[in-house]
Amino acid sequence: MDREIWITGIGMVSSAGVGVAAHLEALKKGDAPQVDNDSFAPYRVHPVVAVPYEQQIPKKADQRQMEAWQKLGVFAAGMALDAAGLKGDAERLGRLEMIVAAGGGERDYAVDGQILTQAPLSEHPAEMLNERLMSDIRPTMFLAQLSNLLAGNISIVHGVTGGSRTFMGEEQAGVDALRIAEARIRAGQADAFLVGGSYNAERPDVLLIYAMADYLWTHEYAPVTEREDRGGGFILGSGSAFLVVEAADVARARGATPLARLDAVASDMPARKPGSVAASLDGMWGRIAADFDPSRGVVFSGATGAVGVTAEEQSVLARRAGDARVHVTGDLFGHLVEPQFPAGVALAAAALSEGLYDDAVVTGVGHRRGEGSARLSRVG
């Protein structure tokens, strides 16, 4: 089978606002993004706006047992279901499959600190560590919240009870979540998916991880593509993006309105060496977007700002995209890691649904591994 695929629902929240309309408005204005320069200095983050969680997570008890990254994801997923006309439809939600891209949840900083303080003082640090793990470990059997708790909470709050998968793996998790949903619908293995992810950047532990690897931008704010000469780096952002992706025949039968057509999704993960990212993106563009029309097209780049790979991506876009407008999503809401690619696809679909463009390409380049591309077009 080779089924036509529609995007019928989008939910988004980030530093740019709540909902698709707020993000499109921020995109059109082109104002400087919201940046918190002080809370985690010398590192910066794009903090999420105030979110009316009660609109999608009405029970306070549900909100209390979720940490920020889960609440963001459950909220955005609910928005996508609302937009697709699936909210409360138990029969269809029971068949709706879900693929979530998410990293590990927030750590228990108090336990981490106590263990790190005691370890150098203990005569038997290995035994001490085992004792602390047995007494202080979370009920999830992990020192952080498990990534699949997001999918579980979406299922509980919104009643999405079809098959569920959770992918970890930074940016590439978001690429492959959408690629697999597209491939399975195209092949007739499933009819509809809820796809997306969430990320909370306002956490010392994730900033520490990327700071140790020298990936974070520490200078005054600069657009993503203007950081190369000062060593590169990204500014993490908090947010979430979810999409409802359906076979067109199924969506049409239930009277759903398409936002955009999802024509293709491609991913790649070659060994990183000079020129490999450019070759990978160029190859994917040739496979899925060889007939891209710059006069009525747009590109949404998920460039991170990481040195080297960002320049390679921009060199391909300069040659392939022609005169098409190129939006770098990191300039709008920062780097969302796992949901960065779904967020780019969501923005592209929203722009197409508004009639701003007829054709769209979305690119994603992981800061240290993996590349992805998607092709979308306007319906009607």
C-alpha positions as a printed Julia matrix, in Angstrom:
380×3 Matrix{Float64}:
   0.0    0.0    0.0
   0.99   3.63  -0.48
  -1.58   5.64   1.44
  -1.86   9.4    1.53
  -1.14  10.72   5.02
  -2.57  13.82   6.68
  -1.61  15.77   9.76
  -4.94  16.55  11.43
  -3.98  17.86  14.87
  -1.14  19.83  16.43
  -0.34  20.72  20.03
   2.59  22.97  20.9
   3.92  24.83  23.91
   7.29  26.55  24.33
   8.87  29.89  25.18
   7.09  31.24  22.09
   3.64  30.61  23.54
   0.82  28.11  23.93
  -0.79  26.7   20.8
  -0.21  26.84  17.07
  -1.52  30.37  16.61
   0.93  31.8   19.15
   3.85  30.1   17.43
   2.82  31.28  13.98
   2.42  34.82  15.3
   5.9   34.7   16.85
   7.26  33.33  13.58
   5.69  36.16  11.57
   6.87  38.88  13.96
  10.44  37.63  14.06
  11.06  39.24  17.45
  13.93  38.17  19.67
  12.98  34.99  21.58
  12.42  34.74  25.3
  15.73  33.94  27.01
  16.55  33.46  30.69
  20.13  34.68  31.1
  20.32  34.56  34.89
  18.83  31.43  36.48
  21.56  29.09  35.27
  24.35  31.56  34.42
  26.64  31.39  32.54
  24.25  29.16  30.57
  21.04  30.37  29.03
  17.68  28.68  28.54
  14.47  29.48  26.68
  11.91  29.12  29.52
   8.42  27.88  28.77
   5.61  30.39  29.15
   2.96  30.04  31.85
   0.86  27.04  30.85
  -2.83  26.63  31.79
  -2.38  22.96  32.64
  -5.9   22.64  34.0
  -7.28  22.95  30.46
  -5.81  19.57  29.5
  -5.01  18.01  32.9
  -8.1   18.88  34.96
  -7.32  16.73  38.0
  -4.91  18.38  40.44
  -3.85  14.96  41.65
  -2.66  14.08  38.15
  -0.73  17.32  37.91
   0.95  16.81  41.29
   2.37  13.41  40.4
   3.93  14.7   37.17
   7.11  16.68  36.88
   7.43  19.54  34.39
   8.44  17.55  31.31
   5.47  15.2   31.75
   2.96  18.01  32.25
   4.22  19.77  29.13
   3.86  16.6   27.09
   0.43  15.65  28.4
  -0.77  19.21  27.8
   0.5   19.37  24.2
  -0.85  15.88  23.44
  -4.28  16.96  24.65
  -4.16  20.02  22.43
  -3.32  17.85  19.4
  -6.21  15.49  20.15
  -8.57  18.45  20.54
  -7.45  19.94  17.23
  -7.92  16.59  15.48
 -11.43  16.16  16.87
 -10.48  12.99  18.75
 -10.74  14.19  22.34
 -13.26  12.1   24.22
 -13.87   9.68  21.33
 -13.22   6.49  23.28
 -13.62   4.18  20.3
 -11.07   5.96  18.12
  -8.72   6.7   21.01
  -8.75   3.0   21.76
  -7.25   2.37  18.32
  -4.96   5.4   18.23
  -1.31   4.37  18.49
   1.31   6.51  20.18
   5.03   7.06  19.71
   6.72   9.33  22.22
  10.27  10.69  22.03
  11.61  11.56  25.46
  14.73  11.47  27.56
  14.98  10.43  31.18
  12.96  12.37  33.69
  14.19  14.62  36.42
  16.64  13.24  38.95
  16.32  13.33  42.72
  18.94  16.0   43.39
  18.88  15.49  47.15
  19.77  11.8   46.86
  22.42  12.53  44.24
  24.01  15.15  46.48
  24.01  12.93  49.55
  25.63  10.03  47.69
  28.29  12.27  46.13
  29.05  13.8   49.53
  29.31  10.46  51.34
  31.24   8.5   48.69
  34.68  10.11  49.26
  34.29   9.72  53.03
  33.19   6.1   53.07
  35.64   3.27  53.7
  33.5    1.03  51.5
  31.96   3.31  48.81
  30.54   0.45  46.71
  28.63  -0.98  49.65
  27.49   2.49  50.67
  26.18   3.1   47.17
  24.21  -0.16  47.16
  22.69   0.63  50.54
  21.62   4.11  49.45
  20.14   2.8   46.21
  18.07   0.23  48.1
  16.78   2.78  50.6
  16.41   5.89  48.43
  15.67   4.56  44.96
  12.44   5.75  43.37
   9.48   3.4   42.92
  10.29   3.42  39.2
  13.53   1.5   39.98
  15.57   4.33  38.53
  17.21   7.46  39.92
  15.2    9.56  37.5
  11.67   9.39  36.16
  11.46   6.85  33.33
  10.9    8.2   29.84
   7.88   5.96  29.22
   5.99   7.62  32.09
   5.04  10.38  29.64
   3.25   7.91  27.37
   1.62   6.34  30.41
   0.26   9.65  31.64
  -1.04  10.58  28.19
  -2.86   7.27  28.16
  -4.31   7.82  31.65
  -5.36  11.45  31.22
  -6.53  11.37  27.6
  -7.56   7.73  27.15
  -5.15   6.9   24.32
  -5.04   3.13  24.7
  -3.75   1.78  21.39
  -0.19   0.54  21.02
   2.53   2.66  22.63
   6.26   3.04  22.04
   8.79   5.35  23.67
  12.06   6.26  21.95
  15.14   7.64  23.64
  18.13   9.0   21.76
  18.09  12.79  21.76
  17.18  14.48  18.45
  17.1   11.25  16.48
  14.36   9.87  18.74
  12.01  12.56  17.45
  12.99  11.88  13.83
  12.45   8.15  14.08
   9.19   8.51  16.01
   7.66  10.34  13.06
   9.42   8.2   10.45
   8.07   4.95  11.88
   4.54   6.35  12.26
   4.63   7.48   8.62
   6.01   4.16   7.38
   3.47   2.06   9.26
   0.52   4.12   8.04
   1.88   4.11   4.5
   2.19   0.31   4.6
  -1.31  -0.21   6.0
  -0.07  -1.51   9.36
  -1.87   1.24  11.29
  -4.35   4.03  10.61
  -3.43   6.83  13.0
  -0.72   7.89  15.45
  -0.18  10.46  18.14
   3.51  11.41  17.79
   5.68  13.85  19.68
   7.78  14.54  22.71
   8.55  17.01  25.48
  11.57  18.51  27.18
  12.28  20.53  30.31
  15.47  22.54  29.88
  15.17  24.33  33.2
  17.07  21.61  35.09
  20.63  21.78  36.43
  21.29  18.12  35.61
  20.74  18.4   31.84
  22.68  21.65  31.66
  25.54  19.94  33.5
  25.58  17.03  31.03
  25.81  19.25  27.96
  28.17  21.72  29.63
  30.65  18.93  30.38
  30.67  18.07  26.68
  31.08  21.78  25.76
  27.86  21.91  23.75
  26.22  24.92  25.43
  26.38  28.5   24.19
  27.83  30.74  26.93
  28.04  34.13  25.2
  25.38  36.79  24.82
  22.41  35.64  22.77
  23.03  35.2   19.05
  20.96  33.49  16.33
  21.79  29.82  15.82
  23.61  30.27  12.51
  25.79  33.1   13.87
  27.52  31.1   16.61
  30.07  29.16  14.54
  32.89  31.71  14.8
  32.75  31.68  18.61
  32.85  27.92  19.05
  29.2   27.13  18.44
  26.73  25.8   20.94
  23.01  25.57  21.61
  20.6   27.15  24.05
  18.21  24.56  25.43
  14.49  25.28  25.45
  11.57  23.89  27.43
   8.56  22.78  25.46
   6.55  20.06  23.77
   5.07  19.25  20.39
   2.62  16.52  19.41
   0.93  15.71  16.11
  -1.97  13.51  15.11
  -0.94  11.73  11.9
  -3.61   9.76  10.01
  -4.23   7.88   6.81
  -6.16  10.3    4.61
  -8.93   7.82   3.87
  -9.56   7.25   7.58
  -9.46  10.96   8.39
 -11.74  11.77   5.46
 -14.27   9.14   6.56
 -14.64  10.73   9.99
 -14.87  14.25   8.55
 -11.48  15.49   9.79
  -9.92  18.59   8.25
  -6.29  18.2    7.13
  -3.69  20.74   8.17
  -1.09  19.4    5.75
  -0.07  16.31   3.83
   2.92  14.36   5.13
   4.66  13.24   1.95
   7.81  11.59   3.3
  10.12  11.24   6.3
  13.74  10.14   6.02
  16.46   9.52   8.58
  20.14   8.66   8.5
  22.98   8.08  10.96
  26.36   7.92   9.21
  29.62   7.98  11.11
  30.41  11.6   11.85
  33.39  12.97   9.97
  33.92  16.22   8.03
  31.37  16.38   5.22
  29.23  13.46   6.41
  26.31  15.62   7.58
  26.24  17.57   4.33
  26.33  14.35   2.3
  23.57  12.81   4.41
  21.23  15.81   4.14
  21.95  16.21   0.46
  21.1   12.56  -0.15
  17.84  12.76   1.78
  16.85  15.96  -0.02
  17.42  14.25  -3.34
  15.21  11.32  -2.3
  12.25  13.21  -0.85
  12.44  16.8   -2.11
  14.09  16.79  -5.52
  11.1   18.67  -7.0
  10.87  21.24  -4.17
   9.6   24.59  -5.48
  11.42  27.48  -3.74
   8.96  30.03  -5.1
   6.12  28.61  -2.98
   8.14  26.63  -0.47
   9.57  27.04   3.01
  12.24  25.25   5.04
  12.22  24.71   8.79
  15.7   23.89  10.03
  16.23  22.23  13.39
  19.88  23.33  13.47
  21.35  23.18  16.95
  24.25  25.6   16.65
  26.79  22.85  17.33
  30.06  23.72  15.63
  30.77  22.12  12.27
  27.51  20.26  11.7
  25.43  23.44  11.69
  27.64  24.97   9.02
  27.34  21.8    6.92
  23.54  21.89   7.15
  23.43  25.55   6.16
  25.66  24.9    3.16
  23.21  22.26   1.87
  20.2   24.53   2.43
  21.91  27.42   0.65
  22.3   25.22  -2.42
  19.09  23.16  -2.27
  16.5   25.6   -0.94
  17.22  28.37  -3.42
  15.24  31.52  -2.61
  12.85  29.76  -0.22
  12.45  31.21   3.25
  14.47  29.28   5.84
  13.28  29.41   9.45
  15.64  28.08  12.15
  13.41  26.75  14.91
  16.12  27.26  17.53
  15.75  31.0   16.99
  12.07  30.72  17.92
  12.1   28.52  21.03
  15.63  27.17  21.51
  16.76  23.56  21.25
  14.12  21.1   22.48
  16.29  17.99  21.83
  13.85  15.04  21.38
  10.82  17.09  20.24
  12.85  19.48  18.06
  12.04  17.63  14.83
   8.33  17.07  15.59
   8.12  20.76  16.51
   9.59  21.73  13.14
   7.1   19.49  11.35
   4.27  20.98  13.41
   5.31  24.51  12.43
   5.55  23.52   8.78
   2.08  21.96   8.84
   0.64  25.04  10.54
   2.21  27.37   7.97
   0.84  25.25   5.12
  -2.64  25.15   6.67
  -2.64  28.97   6.79
  -1.93  29.07   3.06
   1.4   30.81   3.59
   3.2   28.19   1.49
   2.42  25.17  -0.69
   5.53  23.08  -0.02
   7.74  22.53   3.03
  10.9   20.7    3.98
  11.95  20.13   7.59
  15.51  19.22   8.5
  16.99  17.97  11.73
  20.64  17.42  12.58
  21.57  15.92  15.93
  24.28  17.76  17.82
  26.38  14.59  17.87
  24.59  11.96  15.79
  21.72  11.43  13.4
  20.01  13.42  10.67
  16.43  13.63   9.46
  14.24  15.29   6.84
  10.52  15.53   6.18
   8.51  16.73   3.19
   5.05  18.26   3.57
   2.6   19.84   1.16
  -0.63  21.81   1.32
  -3.89  19.9    0.87
  -6.33  21.39  -1.62
